Amino acid sequence: MAKLPDHLDLHLIRILYLLLCEKNVSRVALKLNQPQPSISASLRKLRELTGDPLLVRGARGMVPTQHGESLLKPAKRILEETERLFVQKTAFVPQAEARTFHIAAPDYMNTPFFLEVVARLRRESPKSRIVIHALGPATDYVRLLSDGDLDLVIANWDEPPPHLHLSKLFDDPIVCLMRADSAYAKRTGPDQMTVEDYLSLPHVAPWQVLPGYHGIIDSYLDSQNLNRNVVVESAYFGMLPYMVAQTDLVLTTGRQFARFYEKTLPLKSFILPIKFPPMRFYQLWHERVHQATEHKWLREQIGIAAKSMITE
């Protein structure tokens, strides 16, 4: 590949393009409001740089050489692409424009929240596409955000990554979910569970569900020198309510998640005797999309959807 000249002047490329179009030094000088000798000097420099006459005398004036003709389209493309670099950002118009938004979330994300998110985005930007990605223990979401393969990650962490932009969405209080007709559920009121009961009941728990997430339930129990009786672990959080509905297992989870499945499965939730901190959900994004108007709009819609999830 030939070495590019140092300090290549974009204005020189503009002159090259106009000379090849107009085929006349005087007309180019007039268009650019420059003296003709200046344009003639630029043509001499262009001939030196390209090693070609570029314009030669023809029967009816100047005509491009074969090499000069071949430079017309590249010069035009360079000027157009350069112009795009410095176009002022305009506000995203969601009803009129189409974007593709890539959002990642773990499968324990509560269903009503994502139903609200998708409904809002479809209503407010009907031409846009939404791609919801899985978020599991093998997902390098930090790299995917920085590379542009993901626009937004929604989840909860013990400690969110400090170098990403973050905003809190909502807190979800923690409850215990079990089969409604289990022996324990039949004899115990929803607010009568004791610490001893909770620790001794057979628990199903999610196996590591995303990077950096070690489980706020067991982390908190460890801090209190307590240990629950986990007999089943599963990497598939979505199947846990169905396991609970068919067995004697109990599941510790967010209240919104529990309420959704209580409507469709024979399940019952109990107030926990241990004061766990709530599950705190965030949206995270990279600096690369921080100022983009369509992504600001996306995060705003996610925030509005989250407000509808807040329960007393």
C-alpha positions as a printed NumPy array, in Angstrom:
array([[  0.   ,   0.   ,   0.   ],
       [  1.351,   3.419,  -0.962],
       [  2.265,   5.734,   1.861],
       [ -0.234,   8.552,   2.325],
       [  1.221,  12.07 ,   2.208],
       [  1.638,  13.768,   5.578],
       [ -0.988,  16.374,   6.471],
       [ -3.334,  15.452,   3.63 ],
       [ -5.653,  18.412,   3.108],
       [ -9.357,  17.634,   2.81 ],
       [ -9.792,  20.885,   0.898],
       [ -7.37 ,  19.507,  -1.693],
       [ -9.638,  16.479,  -2.171],
       [-12.571,  18.861,  -2.643],
       [-10.625,  20.719,  -5.323],
       [ -9.748,  17.394,  -6.99 ],
       [-13.418,  16.4  ,  -7.065],
       [-14.568,  19.754,  -8.472],
       [-11.817,  19.832, -11.12 ],
       [-12.822,  16.351, -12.314],
       [-16.474,  17.417, -12.398],
       [-16.113,  20.9  , -13.894],
       [-13.021,  20.221, -16.063],
       [-12.261,  23.92 , -15.795],
       [ -9.928,  25.749, -13.401],
       [-11.768,  29.081, -13.67 ],
       [-15.186,  27.591, -12.785],
       [-13.722,  25.784,  -9.763],
       [-12.109,  29.033,  -8.592],
       [-15.471,  30.77 ,  -8.91 ],
       [-17.312,  27.995,  -7.004],
       [-14.811,  28.083,  -4.14 ],
       [-14.427,  31.879,  -4.221],
       [-10.668,  31.521,  -4.605],
       [ -8.245,  33.163,  -7.088],
       [ -7.553,  31.119, -10.209],
       [ -3.75 ,  30.929,  -9.529],
       [ -4.522,  29.23 ,  -6.197],
       [ -6.588,  26.513,  -7.926],
       [ -3.873,  26.111, -10.583],
       [ -1.318,  25.633,  -7.793],
       [ -3.569,  22.98 ,  -6.196],
       [ -3.839,  21.157,  -9.517],
       [ -0.02 ,  21.097,  -9.793],
       [  0.182,  19.653,  -6.253],
       [ -2.452,  17.025,  -7.087],
       [ -0.521,  16.025, -10.205],
       [  2.609,  15.665,  -8.086],
       [  0.826,  13.571,  -5.437],
       [ -0.905,  11.24 ,  -7.918],
       [  1.857,  11.04 , -10.512],
       [ -0.736,  11.745, -13.213],
       [ -1.764,  14.845, -15.249],
       [ -5.414,  14.314, -14.116],
       [ -6.712,  16.894, -16.643],
       [ -5.429,  17.269, -20.183],
       [ -6.465,  19.365, -23.195],
       [ -9.177,  17.887, -25.379],
       [-10.994,  19.018, -28.533],
       [-13.426,  21.167, -26.508],
       [-11.454,  22.073, -23.407],
       [ -9.969,  20.039, -20.555],
       [-10.837,  16.35 , -20.083],
       [ -9.909,  13.93 , -17.256],
       [ -7.28 ,  11.318, -17.898],
       [ -8.209,   7.689, -17.388],
       [ -6.604,   7.768, -13.944],
       [ -8.274,  11.081, -13.15 ],
       [-11.667,   9.599, -14.094],
       [-11.007,   6.701, -11.697],
       [-10.488,   9.153,  -8.806],
       [-13.892,  10.854,  -9.162],
       [-15.954,   8.327,  -7.199],
       [-13.402,   7.803,  -4.361],
       [-13.063,  11.576,  -3.931],
       [-16.837,  11.982,  -3.783],
       [-17.132,   9.136,  -1.242],
       [-14.426,  10.634,   0.989],
       [-16.166,  14.005,   1.009],
       [-19.58 ,  12.458,   1.786],
       [-18.229,  10.242,   4.577],
       [-16.303,  13.152,   6.095],
       [-19.444,  15.263,   6.063],
       [-21.279,  12.526,   8.001],
       [-18.602,  12.614,  10.693],
       [-19.527,  16.145,  11.658],
       [-23.282,  16.158,  11.225],
       [-24.889,  17.549,  14.37 ],
       [-26.687,  14.952,  16.465],
       [-30.443,  15.2  ,  16.236],
       [-32.999,  13.986,  18.722],
       [-34.359,  10.495,  18.17 ],
       [-37.969,  10.598,  16.951],
       [-39.338,   7.282,  18.279],
       [-42.632,   7.258,  16.381],
       [-40.953,   7.915,  13.032],
       [-37.54 ,   6.271,  13.223],
       [-36.402,   2.649,  13.39 ],
       [-33.655,   1.369,  15.672],
       [-32.643,  -2.065,  16.905],
       [-32.186,  -2.237,  20.674],
       [-30.241,  -5.107,  22.248],
       [-31.159,  -5.736,  25.896],
       [-29.797,  -8.554,  28.089],
       [-31.417,  -9.899,  31.238],
       [-31.275, -13.099,  33.305],
       [-34.249, -15.452,  33.12 ],
       [-35.263, -14.692,  36.708],
       [-36.182, -11.173,  35.615],
       [-39.79 , -10.747,  36.601],
       [-42.152, -11.317,  33.701],
       [-44.596,  -8.415,  34.299],
       [-41.713,  -5.941,  34.11 ],
       [-40.533,  -7.167,  30.719],
       [-44.09 ,  -7.331,  29.427],
       [-44.412,  -3.653,  30.335],
       [-41.037,  -2.816,  28.757],
       [-41.884,  -4.516,  25.456],
       [-45.4  ,  -3.047,  25.391],
       [-44.011,   0.478,  25.922],
       [-41.318,   0.153,  23.267],
       [-43.781,  -1.273,  20.723],
       [-46.244,   1.517,  21.457],
       [-43.758,   4.387,  21.495],
       [-41.432,   3.272,  18.655],
       [-43.407,   0.832,  16.477],
       [-40.788,   0.721,  13.708],
       [-37.988,  -0.344,  16.049],
       [-36.8  ,  -3.88 ,  16.81 ],
       [-36.145,  -5.283,  20.287],
       [-33.726,  -8.158,  20.819],
       [-33.706,  -9.662,  24.333],
       [-30.528, -11.619,  25.022],
       [-29.907, -14.28 ,  27.66 ],
       [-27.628, -13.306,  30.523],
       [-25.934, -16.274,  32.132],
       [-22.731, -17.09 ,  34.046],
       [-20.715, -17.412,  30.824],
       [-21.889, -14.051,  29.404],
       [-19.123, -11.457,  29.204],
       [-21.635,  -8.624,  29.284],
       [-18.968,  -5.974,  29.985],
       [-17.222,  -6.803,  26.692],
       [-20.525,  -7.061,  24.82 ],
       [-21.524,  -3.6  ,  26.066],
       [-18.177,  -2.062,  25.146],
       [-18.179,  -3.736,  21.697],
       [-21.717,  -2.563,  20.921],
       [-23.28 ,  -6.042,  20.772],
       [-25.446,  -5.077,  23.761],
       [-26.991,  -1.678,  24.457],
       [-28.311,  -2.306,  27.949],
       [-28.133,  -4.921,  30.714],
       [-30.888,  -5.254,  33.302],
       [-30.27 ,  -7.369,  36.404],
       [-29.321,  -7.248,  40.062],
       [-25.82 ,  -7.601,  41.487],
       [-24.223,  -7.798,  44.887],
       [-22.086,  -4.893,  43.666],
       [-22.642,  -3.519,  40.136],
       [-19.483,  -3.024,  38.025],
       [-18.15 ,   0.432,  38.975],
       [-16.974,   1.544,  35.504],
       [-20.362,   1.224,  33.79 ],
       [-23.137,   3.791,  33.888],
       [-25.934,   2.678,  36.16 ],
       [-29.386,   3.668,  37.303],
       [-31.544,   1.946,  39.866],
       [-34.871,   0.615,  38.586],
       [-36.726,  -0.824,  41.587],
       [-36.458,  -2.869,  44.775],
       [-38.309,  -6.16 ,  45.117],
       [-38.908,  -7.462,  48.673],
       [-38.   , -11.115,  49.22 ],
       [-40.591, -13.764,  50.074],
       [-40.761, -17.545,  50.348],
       [-42.845, -19.436,  47.779],
       [-44.221, -22.975,  48.204],
       [-46.981, -25.278,  47.029],
       [-50.308, -23.989,  48.381],
       [-51.544, -27.433,  49.47 ],
       [-48.288, -28.595,  51.09 ],
       [-48.542, -29.795,  54.671],
       [-46.619, -26.766,  55.93 ],
       [-48.715, -24.257,  53.961],
       [-51.968, -25.801,  55.24 ],
       [-51.051, -25.5  ,  58.899],
       [-49.139, -22.176,  58.828],
       [-50.35 , -18.644,  58.134],
       [-48.531, -16.507,  55.562],
       [-46.969, -14.387,  58.336],
       [-46.301, -17.163,  60.868],
       [-43.107, -18.728,  59.488],
       [-40.322, -18.979,  62.071],
       [-36.594, -18.757,  61.477],
       [-36.266, -22.443,  62.374],
       [-39.005, -23.346,  59.891],
       [-37.382, -21.348,  57.113],
       [-33.906, -22.783,  57.584],
       [-35.087, -26.402,  57.844],
       [-37.549, -26.474,  54.911],
       [-36.154, -28.09 ,  51.714],
       [-34.992, -25.261,  49.447],
       [-34.477, -25.026,  45.712],
       [-31.978, -22.31 ,  44.772],
       [-30.581, -20.899,  41.532],
       [-27.106, -21.992,  40.614],
       [-24.864, -19.056,  39.656],
       [-27.102, -17.098,  37.298],
       [-24.821, -14.284,  36.115],
       [-21.212, -13.146,  36.481],
       [-20.528, -11.348,  39.743],
       [-23.774, -12.522,  41.296],
       [-23.188, -14.793,  44.268],
       [-26.71 , -14.824,  45.637],
       [-27.972, -12.155,  48.003],
       [-29.906, -14.795,  49.987],
       [-26.955, -16.986,  50.946],
       [-24.59 , -14.016,  51.259],
       [-26.924, -12.458,  53.821],
       [-27.437, -15.762,  55.685],
       [-23.653, -16.214,  55.854],
       [-23.332, -12.741,  57.378],
       [-25.813, -13.797,  60.073],
       [-24.103, -17.194,  60.63 ],
       [-27.203, -18.969,  59.338],
       [-27.484, -21.805,  56.837],
       [-30.585, -22.946,  54.935],
       [-31.299, -26.463,  53.725],
       [-30.662, -26.247,  49.943],
       [-31.404, -29.65 ,  48.396],
       [-31.776, -28.664,  44.724],
       [-29.815, -26.135,  42.643],
       [-30.728, -25.227,  39.08 ],
       [-29.203, -23.016,  36.402],
       [-32.693, -22.591,  34.887],
       [-34.526, -20.122,  37.082],
       [-37.661, -20.151,  34.942],
       [-38.426, -23.758,  35.843],
       [-38.127, -23.261,  39.619],
       [-41.786, -22.239,  40.227],
       [-42.911, -25.391,  38.401],
       [-40.61 , -27.529,  40.556],
       [-42.085, -25.917,  43.659],
       [-45.658, -26.51 ,  42.412],
       [-44.957, -30.256,  42.051],
       [-42.814, -30.939,  45.14 ],
       [-42.219, -30.085,  48.784],
       [-39.522, -27.569,  47.779],
       [-39.622, -23.882,  48.73 ],
       [-38.185, -20.983,  46.73 ],
       [-36.876, -17.701,  48.096],
       [-37.441, -15.014,  45.49 ],
       [-38.717, -11.509,  44.795],
       [-42.329, -10.681,  45.645],
       [-43.184,  -9.582,  42.11 ],
       [-41.858, -12.836,  40.651],
       [-43.808, -14.818,  43.276],
       [-47.062, -12.913,  42.677],
       [-46.92 , -13.571,  38.945],
       [-46.667, -17.331,  39.428],
       [-49.232, -17.394,  42.215],
       [-51.77 , -16.327,  39.577],
       [-51.016, -19.253,  37.285],
       [-49.784, -22.06 ,  39.57 ],
       [-51.064, -23.492,  42.903],
       [-48.477, -21.578,  44.932],
       [-48.527, -19.529,  48.12 ],
       [-46.026, -16.952,  49.362],
       [-44.948, -16.418,  52.975],
       [-43.498, -13.397,  54.731],
       [-39.966, -14.274,  55.772],
       [-38.942, -14.155,  59.437],
       [-35.474, -13.014,  58.382],
       [-35.163,  -9.39 ,  57.233],
       [-33.372,  -9.896,  53.937],
       [-32.406,  -6.805,  51.978],
       [-34.604,  -6.456,  48.876],
       [-33.497,  -7.533,  45.415],
       [-32.328,  -4.296,  43.787],
       [-32.53 ,  -4.115,  40.007],
       [-30.436,  -1.815,  37.85 ],
       [-29.93 ,  -0.946,  34.223],
       [-26.307,  -0.692,  33.121],
       [-24.791,   0.742,  29.95 ],
       [-21.445,   1.71 ,  28.507],
       [-20.021,   5.175,  27.909],
       [-20.167,   4.526,  24.138],
       [-23.988,   4.969,  24.141],
       [-24.237,   7.378,  27.064],
       [-24.921,  10.496,  24.941],
       [-26.846,   8.866,  22.06 ],
       [-30.37 ,  10.274,  21.972],
       [-32.04 ,   6.967,  21.073],
       [-30.354,   5.26 ,  24.022],
       [-31.308,   8.035,  26.397],
       [-34.872,   7.5  ,  25.191],
       [-34.557,   3.706,  25.692],
       [-33.32 ,   4.112,  29.267],
       [-36.127,   6.554,  29.99 ],
       [-38.716,   4.002,  28.778],
       [-37.123,   1.289,  30.942],
       [-37.296,   3.647,  33.915],
       [-40.983,   4.413,  33.327],
       [-41.738,   0.681,  33.091],
       [-39.854,   0.122,  36.361],
       [-41.962,   2.724,  38.181],
       [-45.074,   0.724,  37.339],
       [-43.473,  -2.266,  39.129],
       [-42.943,  -0.489,  42.432],
       [-45.201,  -1.987,  45.09 ],
       [-45.882,  -0.836,  48.585]])
